[in-house]
């Protein structure tokens, strides 16, 4: 199981990428649960903009569950806040 490192004060996109193990891992996991292609650069853009699109939150939670990544809805909204 991945994703137990303390990520206090980390933005939601950075937290997601850290938990999954990189932008490509996020893209691959999302594609696995949605059946739609997701580009690694799309995920990198979320990190660069420091924002997760609302339309992907539910898919990210499904992808995390499918991949054995610990991730909560609150973390997708608030990030790794203490």
PDB file of N, CA, C and O in Angstrom:
ATOM      1  N   UNK A   1       0.850  -1.173   0.000  1.00  0.00           N
ATOM      2  CA  UNK A   1       0.000   0.000   0.000  1.00  0.00           C
ATOM      3  C   UNK A   1       0.891   1.230   0.000  1.00  0.00           C
ATOM      4  O   UNK A   1       1.843   1.324   0.775  1.00  0.00           O
ATOM      5  N   UNK A   2       0.570   2.177  -0.884  1.00  0.00           N
ATOM      6  CA  UNK A   2       1.337   3.412  -0.989  1.00  0.00           C
ATOM      7  C   UNK A   2       0.644   4.533  -0.245  1.00  0.00           C
ATOM      8  O   UNK A   2      -0.542   4.442   0.072  1.00  0.00           O
ATOM      9  N   UNK A   3       1.402   5.611   0.038  1.00  0.00           N
ATOM     10  CA  UNK A   3       0.784   6.856   0.452  1.00  0.00           C
ATOM     11  C   UNK A   3       0.603   7.095   1.923  1.00  0.00           C
ATOM     12  O   UNK A   3      -0.440   7.608   2.328  1.00  0.00           O
ATOM     13  N   UNK A   4       1.561   6.751   2.735  1.00  0.00           N
ATOM     14  CA  UNK A   4       1.406   7.017   4.155  1.00  0.00           C
ATOM     15  C   UNK A   4       2.396   8.053   4.667  1.00  0.00           C
ATOM     16  O   UNK A   4       2.413   8.352   5.860  1.00  0.00           O
ATOM     17  N   UNK A   5       3.217   8.601   3.786  1.00  0.00           N
ATOM     18  CA  UNK A   5       4.186   9.611   4.191  1.00  0.00           C
ATOM     19  C   UNK A   5       3.473  10.891   4.604  1.00  0.00           C
ATOM     20  O   UNK A   5       2.456  11.246   4.009  1.00  0.00           O
ATOM     21  N   UNK A   6       3.987  11.591   5.610  1.00  0.00           N
ATOM     22  CA  UNK A   6       3.402  12.849   6.069  1.00  0.00           C
ATOM     23  C   UNK A   6       3.555  13.907   4.982  1.00  0.00           C
ATOM     24  O   UNK A   6       4.670  14.220   4.565  1.00  0.00           O
ATOM     25  N   UNK A   7       2.437  14.452   4.528  1.00  0.00           N
ATOM     26  CA  UNK A   7       2.452  15.433   3.453  1.00  0.00           C
ATOM     27  C   UNK A   7       1.803  16.729   3.936  1.00  0.00           C
ATOM     28  O   UNK A   7       0.986  17.309   3.220  1.00  0.00           O
ATOM     29  N   UNK A   8       2.149  17.189   5.129  1.00  0.00           N
ATOM     30  CA  UNK A   8       1.563  18.407   5.686  1.00  0.00           C
ATOM     31  C   UNK A   8       1.844  19.589   4.767  1.00  0.00           C
ATOM     32  O   UNK A   8       2.952  19.756   4.258  1.00  0.00           O
ATOM     33  N   UNK A   9       0.805  20.409   4.568  1.00  0.00           N
ATOM     34  CA  UNK A   9       0.906  21.639   3.790  1.00  0.00           C
ATOM     35  C   UNK A   9       1.332  21.420   2.342  1.00  0.00           C
ATOM     36  O   UNK A   9       2.122  22.192   1.800  1.00  0.00           O
ATOM     37  N   UNK A  10       0.818  20.390   1.733  1.00  0.00           N
ATOM     38  CA  UNK A  10       1.082  20.099   0.329  1.00  0.00           C
ATOM     39  C   UNK A  10      -0.226  20.286  -0.433  1.00  0.00           C
ATOM     40  O   UNK A  10      -1.282  19.849   0.025  1.00  0.00           O
ATOM     41  N   UNK A  11      -0.159  20.930  -1.587  1.00  0.00           N
ATOM     42  CA  UNK A  11      -1.364  21.179  -2.385  1.00  0.00           C
ATOM     43  C   UNK A  11      -1.969  19.856  -2.861  1.00  0.00           C
ATOM     44  O   UNK A  11      -1.267  18.851  -2.972  1.00  0.00           O
ATOM     45  N   UNK A  12      -3.283  19.863  -3.142  1.00  0.00           N
ATOM     46  CA  UNK A  12      -3.921  18.627  -3.609  1.00  0.00           C
ATOM     47  C   UNK A  12      -3.260  18.000  -4.838  1.00  0.00           C
ATOM     48  O   UNK A  12      -3.049  16.787  -4.841  1.00  0.00           O
ATOM     49  N   UNK A  13      -2.922  18.769  -5.888  1.00  0.00           N
ATOM     50  CA  UNK A  13      -2.293  18.105  -7.039  1.00  0.00           C
ATOM     51  C   UNK A  13      -0.944  17.472  -6.700  1.00  0.00           C
ATOM     52  O   UNK A  13      -0.641  16.371  -7.161  1.00  0.00           O
ATOM     53  N   UNK A  14      -0.147  18.153  -5.907  1.00  0.00           N
ATOM     54  CA  UNK A  14       1.157  17.596  -5.525  1.00  0.00           C
ATOM     55  C   UNK A  14       0.983  16.360  -4.660  1.00  0.00           C
ATOM     56  O   UNK A  14       1.726  15.388  -4.793  1.00  0.00           O
ATOM     57  N   UNK A  15      -0.001  16.401  -3.774  1.00  0.00           N
ATOM     58  CA  UNK A  15      -0.283  15.255  -2.922  1.00  0.00           C
ATOM     59  C   UNK A  15      -0.683  14.039  -3.762  1.00  0.00           C
ATOM     60  O   UNK A  15      -0.200  12.931  -3.528  1.00  0.00           O
ATOM     61  N   UNK A  16      -1.558  14.251  -4.733  1.00  0.00           N
ATOM     62  CA  UNK A  16      -2.007  13.160  -5.602  1.00  0.00           C
ATOM     63  C   UNK A  16      -0.821  12.544  -6.348  1.00  0.00           C
ATOM     64  O   UNK A  16      -0.660  11.324  -6.374  1.00  0.00           O
ATOM     65  N   UNK A  17      -0.004  13.390  -6.946  1.00  0.00           N
ATOM     66  CA  UNK A  17       1.150  12.898  -7.707  1.00  0.00           C
ATOM     67  C   UNK A  17       2.124  12.156  -6.802  1.00  0.00           C
ATOM     68  O   UNK A  17       2.661  11.119  -7.190  1.00  0.00           O
ATOM     69  N   UNK A  18       2.354  12.671  -5.614  1.00  0.00           N
ATOM     70  CA  UNK A  18       3.248  12.009  -4.658  1.00  0.00           C
ATOM     71  C   UNK A  18       2.694  10.646  -4.258  1.00  0.00           C
ATOM     72  O   UNK A  18       3.426   9.657  -4.236  1.00  0.00           O
ATOM     73  N   UNK A  19       1.416  10.597  -3.946  1.00  0.00           N
ATOM     74  CA  UNK A  19       0.809   9.342  -3.492  1.00  0.00           C
ATOM     75  C   UNK A  19       0.831   8.263  -4.570  1.00  0.00           C
ATOM     76  O   UNK A  19       1.085   7.095  -4.278  1.00  0.00           O
ATOM     77  N   UNK A  20       0.568   8.650  -5.802  1.00  0.00           N
ATOM     78  CA  UNK A  20       0.543   7.676  -6.897  1.00  0.00           C
ATOM     79  C   UNK A  20       1.942   7.305  -7.380  1.00  0.00           C
ATOM     80  O   UNK A  20       2.146   6.218  -7.920  1.00  0.00           O
ATOM     81  N   UNK A  21       2.902   8.205  -7.187  1.00  0.00           N
ATOM     82  CA  UNK A  21       4.264   7.911  -7.618  1.00  0.00           C
ATOM     83  C   UNK A  21       4.677   8.602  -8.906  1.00  0.00           C
ATOM     84  O   UNK A  21       5.605   8.157  -9.581  1.00  0.00           O
ATOM     85  N   UNK A  22       3.999   9.684  -9.250  1.00  0.00           N
ATOM     86  CA  UNK A  22       4.379  10.469 -10.421  1.00  0.00           C
ATOM     87  C   UNK A  22       3.209  10.733 -11.344  1.00  0.00           C
ATOM     88  O   UNK A  22       2.184  10.054 -11.267  1.00  0.00           O
ATOM     89  N   UNK A  23       3.359  11.731 -12.229  1.00  0.00           N
ATOM     90  CA  UNK A  23       2.275  12.080 -13.147  1.00  0.00           C
ATOM     91  C   UNK A  23       1.853  10.934 -14.062  1.00  0.00           C
ATOM     92  O   UNK A  23       0.664  10.765 -14.332  1.00  0.00           O
ATOM     93  N   UNK A  24       2.809  10.149 -14.538  1.00  0.00           N
ATOM     94  CA  UNK A  24       2.452   9.032 -15.419  1.00  0.00           C
ATOM     95  C   UNK A  24       1.627   7.991 -14.671  1.00  0.00           C
ATOM     96  O   UNK A  24       0.700   7.414 -15.240  1.00  0.00           O
ATOM     97  N   UNK A  25       1.949   7.749 -13.416  1.00  0.00           N
ATOM     98  CA  UNK A  25       1.186   6.782 -12.619  1.00  0.00           C
ATOM     99  C   UNK A  25      -0.250   7.264 -12.402  1.00  0.00           C
ATOM    100  O   UNK A  25      -1.185   6.465 -12.440  1.00  0.00           O
ATOM    101  N   UNK A  26      -0.424   8.559 -12.178  1.00  0.00           N
ATOM    102  CA  UNK A  26      -1.777   9.116 -12.027  1.00  0.00           C
ATOM    103  C   UNK A  26      -2.547   8.934 -13.329  1.00  0.00           C
ATOM    104  O   UNK A  26      -3.686   8.466 -13.321  1.00  0.00           O
ATOM    105  N   UNK A  27      -1.927   9.303 -14.446  1.00  0.00           N
ATOM    106  CA  UNK A  27      -2.578   9.192 -15.750  1.00  0.00           C
ATOM    107  C   UNK A  27      -2.968   7.745 -16.051  1.00  0.00           C
ATOM    108  O   UNK A  27      -4.073   7.487 -16.526  1.00  0.00           O
ATOM    109  N   UNK A  28      -2.082   6.822 -15.782  1.00  0.00           N
ATOM    110  CA  UNK A  28      -2.345   5.400 -16.034  1.00  0.00           C
ATOM    111  C   UNK A  28      -3.486   4.895 -15.165  1.00  0.00           C
ATOM    112  O   UNK A  28      -4.357   4.167 -15.641  1.00  0.00           O
ATOM    113  N   UNK A  29      -3.486   5.279 -13.889  1.00  0.00           N
ATOM    114  CA  UNK A  29      -4.545   4.843 -12.971  1.00  0.00           C
ATOM    115  C   UNK A  29      -5.898   5.423 -13.378  1.00  0.00           C
ATOM    116  O   UNK A  29      -6.913   4.730 -13.318  1.00  0.00           O
ATOM    117  N   UNK A  30      -5.915   6.688 -13.790  1.00  0.00           N
ATOM    118  CA  UNK A  30      -7.171   7.292 -14.237  1.00  0.00           C
ATOM    119  C   UNK A  30      -7.689   6.609 -15.493  1.00  0.00           C
ATOM    120  O   UNK A  30      -8.886   6.345 -15.613  1.00  0.00           O
ATOM    121  N   UNK A  31      -6.802   6.326 -16.416  1.00  0.00           N
ATOM    122  CA  UNK A  31      -7.207   5.651 -17.641  1.00  0.00           C
ATOM    123  C   UNK A  31      -7.778   4.264 -17.349  1.00  0.00           C
ATOM    124  O   UNK A  31      -8.722   3.822 -18.005  1.00  0.00           O
ATOM    125  N   UNK A  32      -7.203   3.588 -16.368  1.00  0.00           N
ATOM    126  CA  UNK A  32      -7.664   2.246 -16.005  1.00  0.00           C
ATOM    127  C   UNK A  32      -9.099   2.254 -15.488  1.00  0.00           C
ATOM    128  O   UNK A  32      -9.854   1.320 -15.759  1.00  0.00           O
ATOM    129  N   UNK A  33      -9.485   3.287 -14.754  1.00  0.00           N
ATOM    130  CA  UNK A  33     -10.837   3.303 -14.177  1.00  0.00           C
ATOM    131  C   UNK A  33     -11.857   4.010 -15.059  1.00  0.00           C
ATOM    132  O   UNK A  33     -13.055   3.755 -14.935  1.00  0.00           O
ATOM    133  N   UNK A  34     -11.410   4.889 -15.941  1.00  0.00           N
ATOM    134  CA  UNK A  34     -12.362   5.621 -16.780  1.00  0.00           C
ATOM    135  C   UNK A  34     -12.485   5.055 -18.184  1.00  0.00           C
ATOM    136  O   UNK A  34     -13.510   5.222 -18.846  1.00  0.00           O
ATOM    137  N   UNK A  35     -11.425   4.378 -18.634  1.00  0.00           N
ATOM    138  CA  UNK A  35     -11.420   3.890 -20.000  1.00  0.00           C
ATOM    139  C   UNK A  35     -11.098   4.976 -21.015  1.00  0.00           C
ATOM    140  O   UNK A  35     -11.109   4.730 -22.221  1.00  0.00           O
ATOM    141  N   UNK A  36     -10.814   6.171 -20.528  1.00  0.00           N
ATOM    142  CA  UNK A  36     -10.457   7.296 -21.401  1.00  0.00           C
ATOM    143  C   UNK A  36      -8.971   7.571 -21.278  1.00  0.00           C
ATOM    144  O   UNK A  36      -8.421   7.498 -20.179  1.00  0.00           O
ATOM    145  N   UNK A  37      -8.306   7.889 -22.390  1.00  0.00           N
ATOM    146  CA  UNK A  37      -6.880   8.206 -22.311  1.00  0.00           C
ATOM    147  C   UNK A  37      -6.636   9.486 -21.505  1.00  0.00           C
ATOM    148  O   UNK A  37      -7.347  10.479 -21.657  1.00  0.00           O
ATOM    149  N   UNK A  38      -5.629   9.438 -20.658  1.00  0.00           N
ATOM    150  CA  UNK A  38      -5.217  10.599 -19.865  1.00  0.00           C
ATOM    151  C   UNK A  38      -3.733  10.786 -20.111  1.00  0.00           C
ATOM    152  O   UNK A  38      -2.947   9.852 -19.953  1.00  0.00           O
ATOM    153  N   UNK A  39      -3.353  11.988 -20.497  1.00  0.00           N
ATOM    154  CA  UNK A  39      -1.973  12.295 -20.814  1.00  0.00           C
ATOM    155  C   UNK A  39      -1.208  12.701 -19.560  1.00  0.00           C
ATOM    156  O   UNK A  39      -1.739  13.419 -18.713  1.00  0.00           O
ATOM    157  N   UNK A  40       0.030  12.248 -19.438  1.00  0.00           N
ATOM    158  CA  UNK A  40       0.880  12.621 -18.313  1.00  0.00           C
ATOM    159  C   UNK A  40       1.013  14.143 -18.219  1.00  0.00           C
ATOM    160  O   UNK A  40       1.070  14.694 -17.119  1.00  0.00           O
ATOM    161  N   UNK A  41       1.063  14.816 -19.358  1.00  0.00           N
ATOM    162  CA  UNK A  41       1.221  16.270 -19.339  1.00  0.00           C
ATOM    163  C   UNK A  41      -0.016  16.967 -18.769  1.00  0.00           C
ATOM    164  O   UNK A  41       0.087  18.064 -18.220  1.00  0.00           O
ATOM    165  N   UNK A  42      -1.174  16.338 -18.898  1.00  0.00           N
ATOM    166  CA  UNK A  42      -2.387  16.886 -18.286  1.00  0.00           C
ATOM    167  C   UNK A  42      -2.238  16.908 -16.774  1.00  0.00           C
ATOM    168  O   UNK A  42      -2.564  17.899 -16.121  1.00  0.00           O
ATOM    169  N   UNK A  43      -1.748  15.817 -16.231  1.00  0.00           N
ATOM    170  CA  UNK A  43      -1.536  15.727 -14.781  1.00  0.00           C
ATOM    171  C   UNK A  43      -0.473  16.739 -14.347  1.00  0.00           C
ATOM    172  O   UNK A  43      -0.626  17.395 -13.317  1.00  0.00           O
ATOM    173  N   UNK A  44       0.589  16.865 -15.119  1.00  0.00           N
ATOM    174  CA  UNK A  44       1.643  17.833 -14.801  1.00  0.00           C
ATOM    175  C   UNK A  44       1.094  19.258 -14.823  1.00  0.00           C
ATOM    176  O   UNK A  44       1.540  20.103 -14.046  1.00  0.00           O
ATOM    177  N   UNK A  45       0.141  19.531 -15.693  1.00  0.00           N
ATOM    178  CA  UNK A  45      -0.482  20.853 -15.745  1.00  0.00           C
ATOM    179  C   UNK A  45      -1.263  21.127 -14.470  1.00  0.00           C
ATOM    180  O   UNK A  45      -1.254  22.254 -13.976  1.00  0.00           O
ATOM    181  N   UNK A  46      -1.939  20.118 -13.927  1.00  0.00           N
ATOM    182  CA  UNK A  46      -2.643  20.301 -12.654  1.00  0.00           C
ATOM    183  C   UNK A  46      -1.674  20.748 -11.570  1.00  0.00           C
ATOM    184  O   UNK A  46      -1.983  21.634 -10.773  1.00  0.00           O
ATOM    185  N   UNK A  47      -0.500  20.127 -11.547  1.00  0.00           N
ATOM    186  CA  UNK A  47       0.508  20.471 -10.540  1.00  0.00           C
ATOM    187  C   UNK A  47       1.019  21.893 -10.793  1.00  0.00           C
ATOM    188  O   UNK A  47       1.137  22.690  -9.862  1.00  0.00           O
ATOM    189  N   UNK A  48       1.318  22.201 -12.041  1.00  0.00           N
ATOM    190  CA  UNK A  48       1.844  23.527 -12.368  1.00  0.00           C
ATOM    191  C   UNK A  48       0.837  24.620 -12.014  1.00  0.00           C
ATOM    192  O   UNK A  48       1.218  25.676 -11.508  1.00  0.00           O
ATOM    193  N   UNK A  49      -0.438  24.370 -12.276  1.00  0.00           N
ATOM    194  CA  UNK A  49      -1.491  25.353 -11.969  1.00  0.00           C
ATOM    195  C   UNK A  49      -1.929  25.297 -10.512  1.00  0.00           C
ATOM    196  O   UNK A  49      -2.654  26.167 -10.029  1.00  0.00           O
ATOM    197  N   UNK A  50      -1.471  24.249  -9.822  1.00  0.00           N
ATOM    198  CA  UNK A  50      -1.801  24.049  -8.408  1.00  0.00           C
ATOM    199  C   UNK A  50      -3.308  23.909  -8.196  1.00  0.00           C
ATOM    200  O   UNK A  50      -3.878  24.456  -7.252  1.00  0.00           O
ATOM    201  N   UNK A  51      -3.940  23.148  -9.116  1.00  0.00           N
ATOM    202  CA  UNK A  51      -5.388  23.000  -9.050  1.00  0.00           C
ATOM    203  C   UNK A  51      -5.822  21.701  -9.711  1.00  0.00           C
ATOM    204  O   UNK A  51      -5.362  21.362 -10.801  1.00  0.00           O
ATOM    205  N   UNK A  52      -6.718  20.972  -9.035  1.00  0.00           N
ATOM    206  CA  UNK A  52      -7.336  19.779  -9.617  1.00  0.00           C
ATOM    207  C   UNK A  52      -8.688  20.166 -10.200  1.00  0.00           C
ATOM    208  O   UNK A  52      -9.480  20.818  -9.519  1.00  0.00           O
ATOM    209  N   UNK A  53      -8.974  19.786 -11.432  1.00  0.00           N
ATOM    210  CA  UNK A  53     -10.303  20.066 -11.985  1.00  0.00           C
ATOM    211  C   UNK A  53     -11.363  19.290 -11.205  1.00  0.00           C
ATOM    212  O   UNK A  53     -11.182  18.111 -10.899  1.00  0.00           O
ATOM    213  N   UNK A  54     -12.445  19.946 -10.896  1.00  0.00           N
ATOM    214  CA  UNK A  54     -13.518  19.297 -10.149  1.00  0.00           C
ATOM    215  C   UNK A  54     -14.048  18.044 -10.814  1.00  0.00           C
ATOM    216  O   UNK A  54     -14.481  17.112 -10.135  1.00  0.00           O
ATOM    217  N   UNK A  55     -14.018  18.014 -12.145  1.00  0.00           N
ATOM    218  CA  UNK A  55     -14.578  16.878 -12.880  1.00  0.00           C
ATOM    219  C   UNK A  55     -13.787  15.589 -12.688  1.00  0.00           C
ATOM    220  O   UNK A  55     -14.281  14.513 -13.025  1.00  0.00           O
ATOM    221  N   UNK A  56     -12.555  15.675 -12.148  1.00  0.00           N
ATOM    222  CA  UNK A  56     -11.746  14.460 -11.999  1.00  0.00           C
ATOM    223  C   UNK A  56     -11.689  13.935 -10.565  1.00  0.00           C
ATOM    224  O   UNK A  56     -11.094  12.886 -10.321  1.00  0.00           O
ATOM    225  N   UNK A  57     -12.293  14.638  -9.623  1.00  0.00           N
ATOM    226  CA  UNK A  57     -12.159  14.241  -8.217  1.00  0.00           C
ATOM    227  C   UNK A  57     -12.697  12.841  -7.948  1.00  0.00           C
ATOM    228  O   UNK A  57     -12.020  12.027  -7.321  1.00  0.00           O
ATOM    229  N   UNK A  58     -13.903  12.556  -8.415  1.00  0.00           N
ATOM    230  CA  UNK A  58     -14.475  11.223  -8.183  1.00  0.00           C
ATOM    231  C   UNK A  58     -13.633  10.145  -8.866  1.00  0.00           C
ATOM    232  O   UNK A  58     -13.412   9.073  -8.304  1.00  0.00           O
ATOM    233  N   UNK A  59     -13.167  10.437 -10.081  1.00  0.00           N
ATOM    234  CA  UNK A  59     -12.322   9.469 -10.791  1.00  0.00           C
ATOM    235  C   UNK A  59     -11.000   9.247 -10.068  1.00  0.00           C
ATOM    236  O   UNK A  59     -10.497   8.124 -10.035  1.00  0.00           O
ATOM    237  N   UNK A  60     -10.432  10.297  -9.492  1.00  0.00           N
ATOM    238  CA  UNK A  60      -9.185  10.143  -8.733  1.00  0.00           C
ATOM    239  C   UNK A  60      -9.395   9.248  -7.520  1.00  0.00           C
ATOM    240  O   UNK A  60      -8.534   8.426  -7.206  1.00  0.00           O
ATOM    241  N   UNK A  61     -10.522   9.394  -6.837  1.00  0.00           N
ATOM    242  CA  UNK A  61     -10.803   8.531  -5.679  1.00  0.00           C
ATOM    243  C   UNK A  61     -10.973   7.079  -6.121  1.00  0.00           C
ATOM    244  O   UNK A  61     -10.473   6.168  -5.460  1.00  0.00           O
ATOM    245  N   UNK A  62     -11.671   6.858  -7.226  1.00  0.00           N
ATOM    246  CA  UNK A  62     -11.819   5.490  -7.752  1.00  0.00           C
ATOM    247  C   UNK A  62     -10.478   4.916  -8.167  1.00  0.00           C
ATOM    248  O   UNK A  62     -10.185   3.751  -7.898  1.00  0.00           O
ATOM    249  N   UNK A  63      -9.658   5.737  -8.827  1.00  0.00           N
ATOM    250  CA  UNK A  63      -8.341   5.280  -9.274  1.00  0.00           C
ATOM    251  C   UNK A  63      -7.463   4.934  -8.076  1.00  0.00           C
ATOM    252  O   UNK A  63      -6.742   3.937  -8.094  1.00  0.00           O
ATOM    253  N   UNK A  64      -7.526   5.762  -7.039  1.00  0.00           N
ATOM    254  CA  UNK A  64      -6.733   5.500  -5.839  1.00  0.00           C
ATOM    255  C   UNK A  64      -7.156   4.180  -5.204  1.00  0.00           C
ATOM    256  O   UNK A  64      -6.308   3.364  -4.841  1.00  0.00           O
ATOM    257  N   UNK A  65      -8.445   3.971  -5.070  1.00  0.00           N
ATOM    258  CA  UNK A  65      -8.941   2.730  -4.483  1.00  0.00           C
ATOM    259  C   UNK A  65      -8.504   1.530  -5.315  1.00  0.00           C
ATOM    260  O   UNK A  65      -8.074   0.514  -4.769  1.00  0.00           O
ATOM    261  N   UNK A  66      -8.612   1.644  -6.609  1.00  0.00           N
ATOM    262  CA  UNK A  66      -8.233   0.572  -7.532  1.00  0.00           C
ATOM    263  C   UNK A  66      -6.734   0.268  -7.454  1.00  0.00           C
ATOM    264  O   UNK A  66      -6.323  -0.886  -7.573  1.00  0.00           O
ATOM    265  N   UNK A  67      -5.921   1.311  -7.253  1.00  0.00           N
ATOM    266  CA  UNK A  67      -4.458   1.151  -7.247  1.00  0.00           C
ATOM    267  C   UNK A  67      -3.885   0.912  -5.850  1.00  0.00           C
ATOM    268  O   UNK A  67      -2.675   0.739  -5.701  1.00  0.00           O
ATOM    269  N   UNK A  68      -4.743   0.902  -4.826  1.00  0.00           N
ATOM    270  CA  UNK A  68      -4.252   0.703  -3.465  1.00  0.00           C
ATOM    271  C   UNK A  68      -3.546   1.916  -2.894  1.00  0.00           C
ATOM    272  O   UNK A  68      -2.669   1.791  -2.040  1.00  0.00           O
ATOM    273  N   UNK A  69      -3.932   3.089  -3.368  1.00  0.00           N
ATOM    274  CA  UNK A  69      -3.342   4.351  -2.906  1.00  0.00           C
ATOM    275  C   UNK A  69      -4.274   4.960  -1.869  1.00  0.00           C
ATOM    276  O   UNK A  69      -5.482   5.048  -2.093  1.00  0.00           O
ATOM    277  N   UNK A  70      -3.724   5.380  -0.741  1.00  0.00           N
ATOM    278  CA  UNK A  70      -4.510   6.017   0.305  1.00  0.00           C
ATOM    279  C   UNK A  70      -4.751   7.468  -0.091  1.00  0.00           C
ATOM    280  O   UNK A  70      -3.810   8.250  -0.226  1.00  0.00           O
ATOM    281  N   UNK A  71      -6.033   7.823  -0.277  1.00  0.00           N
ATOM    282  CA  UNK A  71      -6.391   9.176  -0.690  1.00  0.00           C
ATOM    283  C   UNK A  71      -7.835   9.418  -0.280  1.00  0.00           C
ATOM    284  O   UNK A  71      -8.703   8.581  -0.529  1.00  0.00           O
ATOM    285  N   UNK A  72      -8.094  10.555   0.344  1.00  0.00           N
ATOM    286  CA  UNK A  72      -9.446  10.873   0.794  1.00  0.00           C
ATOM    287  C   UNK A  72      -9.995  12.067   0.018  1.00  0.00           C
ATOM    288  O   UNK A  72      -9.253  12.841  -0.586  1.00  0.00           O
ATOM    289  N   UNK A  73     -11.314  12.187   0.056  1.00  0.00           N
ATOM    290  CA  UNK A  73     -11.969  13.330  -0.583  1.00  0.00           C
ATOM    291  C   UNK A  73     -11.469  14.632   0.031  1.00  0.00           C
ATOM    292  O   UNK A  73     -11.220  15.600  -0.688  1.00  0.00           O
ATOM    293  N   UNK A  74     -11.322  14.663   1.342  1.00  0.00           N
ATOM    294  CA  UNK A  74     -10.839  15.863   2.032  1.00  0.00           C
ATOM    295  C   UNK A  74      -9.457  16.255   1.526  1.00  0.00           C
ATOM    296  O   UNK A  74      -9.180  17.441   1.349  1.00  0.00           O
ATOM    297  N   UNK A  75      -8.591  15.280   1.293  1.00  0.00           N
ATOM    298  CA  UNK A  75      -7.247  15.592   0.785  1.00  0.00           C
ATOM    299  C   UNK A  75      -7.298  16.161  -0.627  1.00  0.00           C
ATOM    300  O   UNK A  75      -6.473  17.002  -0.987  1.00  0.00           O
ATOM    301  N   UNK A  76      -8.261  15.708  -1.430  1.00  0.00           N
ATOM    302  CA  UNK A  76      -8.403  16.255  -2.777  1.00  0.00           C
ATOM    303  C   UNK A  76      -8.844  17.717  -2.752  1.00  0.00           C
ATOM    304  O   UNK A  76      -8.557  18.477  -3.677  1.00  0.00           O
ATOM    305  N   UNK A  77      -9.533  18.095  -1.702  1.00  0.00           N
ATOM    306  CA  UNK A  77     -10.003  19.470  -1.567  1.00  0.00           C
ATOM    307  C   UNK A  77      -8.970  20.339  -0.830  1.00  0.00           C
ATOM    308  O   UNK A  77      -8.634  21.436  -1.277  1.00  0.00           O
ATOM    309  N   UNK A  78      -8.478  19.831   0.296  1.00  0.00           N
ATOM    310  CA  UNK A  78      -7.611  20.620   1.165  1.00  0.00           C
ATOM    311  C   UNK A  78      -6.123  20.320   1.011  1.00  0.00           C
ATOM    312  O   UNK A  78      -5.292  21.095   1.485  1.00  0.00           O
ATOM    313  N   UNK A  79      -5.773  19.229   0.369  1.00  0.00           N
ATOM    314  CA  UNK A  79      -4.369  18.826   0.281  1.00  0.00           C
ATOM    315  C   UNK A  79      -3.922  18.208   1.580  1.00  0.00           C
ATOM    316  O   UNK A  79      -4.738  17.699   2.348  1.00  0.00           O
ATOM    317  N   UNK A  80      -2.643  18.249   1.830  1.00  0.00           N
ATOM    318  CA  UNK A  80      -2.070  17.652   3.030  1.00  0.00           C
ATOM    319  C   UNK A  80      -1.959  18.648   4.149  1.00  0.00           C
ATOM    320  O   UNK A  80      -0.867  18.929   4.642  1.00  0.00           O
ATOM    321  N   UNK A  81      -3.098  19.186   4.553  1.00  0.00           N
ATOM    322  CA  UNK A  81      -3.124  20.170   5.630  1.00  0.00           C
ATOM    323  C   UNK A  81      -3.067  19.468   6.981  1.00  0.00           C
ATOM    324  O   UNK A  81      -3.653  18.400   7.161  1.00  0.00           O
ATOM    325  N   UNK A  82      -2.369  20.068   7.912  1.00  0.00           N
ATOM    326  CA  UNK A  82      -2.263  19.502   9.269  1.00  0.00           C
ATOM    327  C   UNK A  82      -3.511  19.782  10.056  1.00  0.00           C
ATOM    328  O   UNK A  82      -3.611  19.386  11.217  1.00  0.00           O
TER     329      UNK A  82
END
